[in-house]
Amino acid sequence: MASASEVQQEEIRATKKPFVGNTRKVTAHLTQNESLTFEKSSPGKKAYKLPPLDVPEVDAAAVLGGAVREDAGYLPELSEIEIIRHFTRLSTWNYAIDLGMYPLGSCTMKYNPRVNELVSRLEGIAEAHPYQPEHLSQGALQIIRTLQDCLIEITGMDTITLQPAAGAHGEFTGILLTRAYHQSKGNARKTVLVPDSAHGTNPATAAVVGYKVQNIKSNALGMVDVGALENLVTEDVAALMLTNPSTIGVFESEIHKIADILHAKGALLYMDGANMNALVGKTRPGDFGVDVMHLNLHKTFSTPHGGGGPGSGPVACKAILEPFLPTPVVVEKADGSLSFNYDRPQSVGRVRMFYGNFGMFVRALAYILANGPDGLRQTTEDAVLNANYIRKKLEDVYELPYKTPTLHEVVFSDRRQTQRGVKTGDIAKRLIDYGFHPYTTAFPLIVPGALMIEPTESESKEELDLFIDAMRQVAQEAEENPEVILSAPHSTRISRLDETAAARNPVLRWKPPVGASREE
């Protein structure tokens, strides 16, 4: 007689659908295969019709010389309807926050409210050109000024720049400010301290700016070892780059003492503000000793993620760093109008073209004003509640390496599941079969086999329960039928990939088959 595992695997092979346990999330979806546009191409097809040329032809060779290209290359030839259907079908493959939960820890993938999008698309805002005269840009300048004032109040800092394009860019700018400050004192210093619980970009940022990076081990609670810190901080240390709450979701309860240790030696406290979704409206970094920090508008303030383009990572700081802020800064003139001030001799210079990602400023300000102080505080409380609800519901089936109270995210490990050969990456792939985007795998590094989960405040209890059901079902499968996890995902158009080979031998462009021609 066949075992239960063999029966399940036969069902998978026969139906090409995942064997899914008793959850309410997953149903069958339409799957259409899709070829590349090159593979769909047929000679002579086109998606446009242009009128006859009504201007004199130009001898391109006479104008461009040897730069003229005689052949456009091997380009796809398709009709308009083929193009529309191709890209529409591809769009249905995307997983998005509008379709379901993103439990990615440390990424804070929250819902982007539609009112933000509406405001950002208003004609006078969306079409404003960054080079238009200042007297025609007073509305845009007021948006920048108001957002700055809001973020300064939220963080408890003295001043801010909105220029940086994302979190890591904000880190870079903040450490540039740190270096400029120390240089103005006659000593740029040589070392930046980075805890092992920090975001991975922190040590890279410090190294890029020219500092030696020294690591600090966490203590048994997942916090900075204050005793070790005290021994490491000398007059040669420029700053400590601290993620607070840390990447395991733990708030540094001795943050005031940490700040005092640094300041006593003339060093600065830099805070990675990526996890501000746990603090907004509850506490302010400027009040517990932070000198400079970045914010992620695309995390905490609900502006879109993705593509390396739309992010925004403002840097807030104390008054001692104000002279070094990137140029220009918004100032109010005697007549009450707003203007950009470029006359800043101690500035670290421009770090971004124009004035930053203005569309993100609009969205973030809309979010802040729509919520107000009470709404922002409620957002924080709901995010922390959701994370702790998941923690409580899953701690009996997944290992919880740190028992310290957590805030907006919770980090489990795969220690129990590895006893059956199942690792965090396998669990994440199996979660796809249950209709969820995977959590953050194998990070932070201080938790071997980490499962890093951040639900944000966007998710209802009903959605959290679906996620918890799926995670518990996967834990059960790891005990009873690990093979179904080790071969997951089963429901995707492409099954499990060889990720190592894909990373080492990427195919980055399409090439026509050998001997193929445009006439074939």
Secondary structure, DSSP 8 states (H G I E B T S, - for coil): ---HHHHHHHHHHHH-S----S-SS-----------HHHH--TT--S-------S----HHHHHGGG--S---S-----HHHHHHHHHHHHTT---TTTS---BTTT------HHHHHHHT-HHHHT--TTS-GGG-HHHHHHHHHHHHHHHHHHT-SEEE----SHHHHHHHHHHHHHHHHHHTT---SEEEEETTS-THHHHHHHHHT-EEEEE-B-TTSSB-HHHHHHH--TTEEEEEEESS-TTS---TTHHHHHHHHHHTT-EEEEEETTGGGTTTT--GGGGT--EEEE-TTTTT-----TTSS----EEE-GGGGGGS-S-EEEE-TTS-EEEE---TT-----SSTTS-HHHHHHHHHHHHHHHHHHHHHHHHHHHHHHHHHHHHHTTTSB-S--S--SS-EEEE-TTGGGGT--HHHHHHHHHHTT----EES-STTSTTEEEE---SS--HHHHHHHHHHHHHHHHHHHH-HHHHHT---SSSS----HHHHHHS---S----TT--TT-
